[in-house]
């Protein structure tokens, strides 16, 4: 695979993954917006815990699909010999562990490097998203305790 074809293919995969991640985060945000109604403190804290678990699993699911998509590209291009090897390589590369026991052959190594950059950016985006959600829930909890959040109509 030429350098140009690696760059074009990797750019296409990155664009698809970023769009997929954006749509996934928008879906999680829409789910969170349904949580805004205040009821009682105990019920709201339980609901907050359920929402946080849903967001955490949702983010994990997004990254799982993205890792599998990269693995599919490696297998589809016959770069790696098995699904297990492609998935293992994709996972360790995406999360930037990179053990080095499975490496891409010459002519396709740039794909792995770009997957690592893609993974660290999307993981960072998810971390910022999750931190923002936790921070907003803490703010709402403080407002609820202070009585500055009016009861639902």
PyMOL commands that set and color helices and strands:
alter all, ss='L'
color gray80, all
select helices_A, chain A and resi 3-33+41-76+83-94+109-146
alter helices_A, ss='H'
color red, helices_A
deselect
rebuild
show_as cartoon
